Amino acid sequence: MKTLLTLLLILTSQILAGQMSYEFSTYIKTEPSEYRPVNLNIAKARKQKLAPWKVTGIAVFATVTEAIGDAKFDDGCKIQGKALQAISLGSHFLYIPVMKNSNANWLLVPLVEMCWRFILFDMVYNLTRGLPVGYIGNTSYFDKGLQAFGPPAGMRMFANGIAATFVITLTFDKF
């Protein structure tokens, strides 16, 4: 009975504290005052200004760690490879707080991810395995599609440069 009464008392106090906190924050936001020197939107504007940098950083980090993880896994270091792949997958949760502070559409995040994957994945994977940068494998459907065209390494780097220009412009214009 004591436990139930204690839990009821804790729950009631938390509800009251939450309601008072909500009412106080509403009062602060709506009450005009010439004594309040700080604009409450400044912090949010700063967070919005950092959103493109954070989105780019998360996308590049996720792509690079996944590429290194795949290369390590293919080289026989299965535990290291899976750990890096898990880190890459987990890093996608970092988009949640960034996108809460951004006015951009969530559907732009997969587009940014795909572009950075196109630009970086094969290059990082090849460098990790000790292969030439322009090497095109023969296992994935993407590699088979590239082999059908047979582009020289310079052409692939040129396409990566165009894609990088596109994704950087998109990220800094929309986020």
Residue frames as qw, qx, qy, qz and C-alpha x, y, z in Angstrom:
[[0.000, 0.886, 0.464, 0.000, 0.00, 0.00, 0.00],
 [0.319, -0.769, 0.106, 0.543, 2.89, 2.34, 0.79],
 [0.404, -0.104, 0.603, 0.680, 4.42, 1.70, -2.63],
 [0.185, 0.623, 0.668, 0.362, 1.17, 2.44, -4.41],
 [0.161, -0.928, -0.274, 0.196, 0.69, 5.64, -2.41],
 [0.404, -0.580, 0.311, 0.635, 4.28, 6.73, -3.13],
 [0.353, 0.159, 0.668, 0.636, 3.90, 6.08, -6.84],
 [0.059, 0.800, 0.571, 0.172, 0.63, 8.02, -6.89],
 [0.280, -0.873, -0.062, 0.396, 2.28, 10.94, -5.07],
 [0.412, -0.335, 0.488, 0.693, 5.25, 10.93, -7.51],
 [0.276, 0.424, 0.703, 0.501, 2.95, 10.76, -10.53],
 [0.048, -0.899, -0.435, 0.027, 0.77, 13.60, -9.24],
 [0.322, -0.777, 0.117, 0.528, 3.75, 15.83, -8.50],
 [0.401, -0.108, 0.602, 0.682, 5.24, 15.17, -11.95],
 [0.189, 0.646, 0.654, 0.347, 1.95, 16.02, -13.66],
 [0.156, -0.937, -0.247, 0.192, 1.65, 19.26, -11.69],
 [0.408, -0.586, 0.322, 0.622, 5.28, 20.19, -12.34],
 [0.378, 0.172, 0.672, 0.613, 4.84, 19.51, -16.06],
 [0.084, 0.809, 0.551, 0.187, 1.68, 21.61, -16.21],
 [0.257, -0.894, -0.048, 0.364, 3.33, 24.49, -14.39],
 [0.451, -0.331, 0.488, 0.670, 6.36, 24.27, -16.65],
 [0.304, 0.455, 0.674, 0.497, 4.12, 24.33, -19.72],
 [0.044, -0.916, -0.398, -0.013, 2.17, 27.34, -18.44],
 [0.377, -0.757, 0.146, 0.513, 5.36, 29.21, -17.53],
 [0.425, -0.102, 0.581, 0.687, 6.93, 28.59, -20.94],
 [0.189, 0.666, 0.624, 0.361, 3.73, 29.70, -22.66],
 [0.196, -0.931, -0.210, 0.225, 3.70, 32.85, -20.54],
 [0.436, -0.544, 0.336, 0.634, 7.35, 33.60, -21.40],
 [0.376, 0.167, 0.662, 0.626, 6.73, 33.12, -25.13],
 [0.065, 0.695, 0.607, 0.380, 3.54, 35.18, -25.33],
 [0.297, -0.856, -0.273, 0.323, 4.02, 37.92, -22.73],
 [0.468, 0.722, -0.018, 0.509, 5.45, 41.05, -24.36],
 [0.587, -0.741, -0.055, 0.322, 8.24, 42.54, -22.34],
 [0.380, 0.875, -0.223, 0.203, 10.79, 45.21, -23.08],
 [0.429, -0.726, 0.526, -0.108, 13.00, 43.76, -20.35],
 [0.908, 0.006, 0.407, 0.104, 13.54, 40.45, -22.15],
 [0.009, 0.763, -0.442, -0.471, 16.82, 41.04, -24.03],
 [0.219, -0.224, 0.893, 0.324, 17.02, 37.70, -25.83],
 [0.678, 0.235, -0.248, -0.651, 14.93, 36.71, -28.83],
 [0.743, -0.163, 0.622, -0.187, 13.83, 33.10, -28.38],
 [0.853, 0.501, 0.122, -0.081, 14.15, 32.38, -32.11],
 [0.149, 0.827, -0.538, -0.064, 17.90, 33.08, -32.24],
 [0.464, -0.355, 0.811, -0.036, 18.85, 29.64, -30.92],
 [0.751, 0.360, 0.546, -0.093, 16.57, 27.91, -33.43],
 [0.513, 0.841, -0.120, -0.120, 17.95, 30.02, -36.29],
 [0.084, -0.704, 0.704, 0.049, 21.50, 29.00, -35.34],
 [0.611, -0.068, 0.787, -0.058, 20.49, 25.35, -35.28],
 [0.710, 0.617, 0.313, -0.129, 18.85, 25.71, -38.70],
 [0.275, 0.871, -0.383, -0.141, 22.00, 27.34, -40.04],
 [0.242, -0.514, 0.823, 0.017, 24.05, 24.28, -38.99],
 [0.831, 0.175, 0.436, -0.299, 21.61, 21.73, -40.47],
 [0.756, 0.608, -0.219, -0.106, 23.27, 21.48, -43.93],
 [0.143, 0.647, -0.724, 0.194, 26.67, 20.86, -42.36],
 [0.527, -0.232, 0.733, -0.362, 25.27, 18.20, -40.04],
 [0.866, 0.343, 0.222, -0.288, 23.31, 16.44, -42.80],
 [0.601, 0.674, -0.429, 0.005, 26.41, 16.39, -45.02],
 [0.077, -0.568, 0.767, -0.287, 28.60, 15.15, -42.18],
 [0.704, -0.067, 0.609, -0.360, 26.22, 12.35, -41.22],
 [0.853, 0.477, 0.035, -0.209, 25.80, 11.22, -44.84],
 [0.448, 0.684, -0.566, 0.107, 29.55, 11.19, -45.50],
 [0.288, -0.454, 0.769, -0.346, 30.30, 9.43, -42.19],
 [0.813, 0.085, 0.460, -0.347, 27.64, 6.77, -42.80],
 [0.803, 0.567, -0.144, -0.116, 28.85, 6.12, -46.35],
 [0.275, 0.677, -0.656, 0.188, 32.54, 5.95, -45.46],
 [0.427, -0.347, 0.756, -0.355, 32.03, 3.65, -42.47],
 [0.872, 0.227, 0.320, -0.294, 29.81, 1.35, -44.52],
 [0.688, 0.647, -0.327, -0.028, 32.35, 1.20, -47.36],
 [0.062, 0.591, -0.756, 0.274, 35.21, 0.43, -44.99],
 [0.645, -0.154, 0.624, -0.414, 33.04, -2.12, -43.19],
 [0.890, 0.390, 0.075, -0.223, 32.16, -3.88, -46.46],
 [0.514, 0.672, -0.523, 0.103, 35.82, -3.91, -47.50],
 [0.213, -0.478, 0.771, -0.364, 36.92, -5.32, -44.14],
 [0.802, 0.044, 0.457, -0.383, 34.18, -7.95, -44.28],
 [0.839, 0.520, -0.110, -0.117, 35.21, -8.97, -47.80],
 [0.317, 0.667, -0.638, 0.218, 38.87, -9.16, -46.73],
 [0.681, -0.088, -0.714, 0.138, 37.99, -11.65, -43.99],
 [0.103, 0.037, -0.566, 0.817, 37.82, -9.36, -40.95],
 [0.274, -0.507, -0.721, -0.384, 34.19, -10.21, -40.36],
 [0.377, -0.648, -0.531, 0.395, 33.85, -8.82, -36.83],
 [0.212, -0.376, 0.036, 0.901, 35.45, -5.47, -37.73],
 [0.049, -0.165, -0.606, -0.777, 33.39, -5.29, -40.91],
 [0.311, -0.600, -0.715, -0.178, 30.09, -5.97, -39.16],
 [0.349, -0.592, -0.375, 0.622, 30.96, -3.51, -36.38],
 [0.110, -0.232, 0.220, 0.941, 31.62, -0.73, -38.91],
 [0.181, -0.336, -0.696, -0.608, 28.44, -1.59, -40.79],
 [0.353, -0.649, -0.656, 0.156, 26.48, -1.38, -37.51],
 [0.262, -0.481, -0.140, 0.825, 28.07, 2.00, -36.74],
 [0.005, -0.034, -0.485, -0.874, 27.07, 3.18, -40.20],
 [0.288, -0.505, -0.739, -0.341, 23.50, 2.02, -39.70],
 [0.390, -0.632, -0.526, 0.414, 23.30, 3.54, -36.23],
 [0.245, -0.227, 0.037, 0.942, 24.61, 6.87, -37.42],
 [0.085, -0.413, -0.591, -0.688, 21.39, 7.38, -39.38],
 [0.358, -0.708, -0.591, 0.145, 19.61, 8.04, -36.06],
 [0.343, -0.355, -0.095, 0.864, 21.63, 11.26, -35.86],
 [0.018, 0.325, 0.485, 0.812, 19.35, 12.71, -38.54],
 [0.284, -0.675, -0.680, -0.028, 16.44, 12.89, -36.07],
 [0.291, -0.719, -0.268, 0.572, 17.60, 15.86, -33.97],
 [0.227, -0.184, 0.366, 0.884, 18.98, 17.63, -37.05],
 [0.071, -0.364, -0.682, -0.631, 15.73, 17.36, -38.97],
 [0.251, -0.716, -0.614, 0.217, 13.67, 18.46, -35.95],
 [0.221, -0.684, -0.056, 0.694, 15.47, 21.81, -36.16],
 [0.138, -0.130, 0.569, 0.800, 15.22, 22.09, -39.94],
 [0.533, 0.433, 0.225, -0.691, 12.34, 23.27, -42.08],
 [0.283, 0.363, -0.738, -0.494, 13.34, 20.93, -44.91],
 [0.889, 0.021, -0.121, -0.441, 11.36, 17.94, -46.08],
 [0.677, -0.405, 0.614, -0.027, 12.48, 14.57, -44.68],
 [0.882, 0.378, 0.279, 0.034, 12.37, 13.05, -48.17],
 [0.377, 0.863, -0.326, 0.082, 15.48, 15.01, -49.12],
 [0.494, -0.628, 0.599, -0.056, 17.61, 13.00, -46.67],
 [0.844, 0.060, 0.519, 0.124, 17.55, 9.75, -48.72],
 [0.609, 0.776, 0.057, 0.153, 18.39, 11.75, -51.85],
 [0.044, -0.882, 0.451, -0.130, 21.42, 13.29, -50.14],
 [0.703, -0.370, 0.607, -0.020, 22.44, 9.84, -48.83],
 [0.852, 0.367, 0.354, 0.115, 22.19, 8.28, -52.30],
 [0.429, 0.876, -0.154, 0.157, 24.28, 11.01, -53.88],
 [0.237, -0.772, 0.578, -0.119, 27.05, 10.74, -51.29],
 [0.816, -0.120, 0.565, 0.004, 26.96, 6.95, -51.64],
 [0.762, 0.616, 0.151, 0.129, 27.36, 7.28, -55.42],
 [0.218, 0.902, -0.319, 0.193, 30.30, 9.65, -54.95],
 [0.215, -0.708, 0.622, -0.255, 32.20, 7.99, -52.13],
 [0.895, -0.209, 0.327, -0.217, 31.33, 4.33, -51.67],
 [0.926, 0.339, -0.012, 0.166, 33.27, 2.70, -54.53],
 [0.337, 0.761, -0.372, 0.411, 36.27, 4.98, -54.08],
 [0.417, -0.616, 0.531, -0.406, 36.59, 4.30, -50.32],
 [0.954, -0.055, 0.256, -0.145, 35.89, 0.58, -50.79],
 [0.818, 0.503, -0.146, 0.237, 38.59, 0.28, -53.46],
 [0.141, 0.747, -0.465, 0.453, 41.15, 2.25, -51.45],
 [0.655, -0.490, 0.452, -0.355, 40.47, 0.15, -48.34],
 [0.964, 0.059, 0.258, -0.004, 41.01, -3.08, -50.29],
 [0.433, -0.518, 0.507, 0.536, 44.14, -1.74, -52.00],
 [0.566, 0.477, 0.596, 0.312, 42.58, -1.59, -55.46],
 [0.217, 0.138, 0.234, 0.938, 42.89, 1.26, -57.95],
 [0.215, 0.302, 0.364, -0.854, 40.43, 4.11, -57.33],
 [0.525, 0.303, -0.257, -0.753, 38.67, 3.62, -60.67],
 [0.033, 0.073, -0.993, -0.090, 38.37, -0.16, -60.36],
 [0.685, -0.030, -0.067, -0.725, 34.94, -1.52, -61.24],
 [0.383, -0.174, 0.886, -0.196, 34.03, -4.85, -59.66],
 [0.387, 0.031, -0.731, -0.561, 31.81, -7.54, -61.08],
 [0.111, -0.219, -0.928, 0.280, 29.56, -8.62, -58.20],
 [0.195, 0.511, 0.509, -0.665, 26.92, -5.92, -57.64],
 [0.447, 0.680, 0.563, 0.146, 24.31, -4.85, -60.15],
 [0.027, 0.964, -0.045, -0.261, 25.68, -1.31, -60.03],
 [0.341, -0.560, 0.623, 0.426, 29.15, -2.58, -60.98],
 [0.513, 0.245, 0.768, 0.296, 27.71, -4.73, -63.78],
 [0.306, 0.880, 0.361, -0.047, 25.84, -1.69, -65.10],
 [0.101, -0.887, 0.302, 0.335, 29.05, 0.35, -65.05],
 [0.488, -0.259, 0.735, 0.393, 30.95, -2.42, -66.81],
 [0.539, 0.587, 0.594, 0.114, 28.39, -2.32, -69.62],
 [0.226, 0.973, 0.027, -0.045, 29.44, 1.29, -70.31],
 [0.840, 0.021, 0.000, 0.543, 33.13, 0.74, -69.57],
 [0.061, 0.984, -0.016, 0.168, 33.93, 4.33, -68.54],
 [0.594, 0.354, -0.424, 0.585, 37.56, 5.30, -67.99],
 [0.491, -0.434, -0.533, 0.535, 38.59, 6.18, -64.44],
 [0.137, -0.066, -0.020, 0.988, 38.76, 9.88, -65.29],
 [0.340, -0.343, -0.490, -0.726, 35.17, 9.88, -66.52],
 [0.573, -0.509, -0.640, 0.059, 33.98, 8.30, -63.28],
 [0.398, -0.331, -0.321, 0.793, 35.83, 10.96, -61.25],
 [0.059, -0.124, -0.248, -0.959, 34.26, 13.66, -63.46],
 [0.483, -0.466, -0.599, -0.436, 30.78, 12.20, -62.77],
 [0.551, -0.466, -0.548, 0.423, 31.58, 12.18, -59.05],
 [0.229, -0.126, -0.093, 0.961, 32.53, 15.86, -59.25],
 [0.282, -0.288, -0.406, -0.820, 29.25, 16.74, -60.97],
 [0.591, -0.496, -0.626, -0.115, 27.28, 14.73, -58.40],
 [0.477, -0.333, -0.428, 0.692, 29.20, 16.43, -55.55],
 [0.010, 0.063, 0.087, 0.994, 28.36, 19.85, -56.96],
 [0.457, -0.388, -0.540, -0.591, 24.69, 18.85, -57.21],
 [0.627, -0.476, -0.606, 0.116, 24.41, 17.38, -53.70],
 [0.373, -0.221, -0.317, 0.843, 26.27, 20.23, -51.99],
 [0.146, -0.159, -0.208, -0.954, 24.09, 22.80, -53.75],
 [0.553, -0.421, -0.597, -0.399, 20.94, 20.84, -52.88],
 [0.587, -0.384, -0.587, 0.404, 21.94, 20.42, -49.24],
 [0.269, -0.233, -0.239, 0.903, 22.82, 24.05, -48.62],
 [0.225, -0.185, -0.318, -0.902, 19.79, 25.37, -50.53],
 [0.601, -0.361, -0.549, -0.455, 17.12, 23.13, -49.01],
 [0.654, -0.376, -0.589, 0.289, 18.23, 22.45, -45.41]]
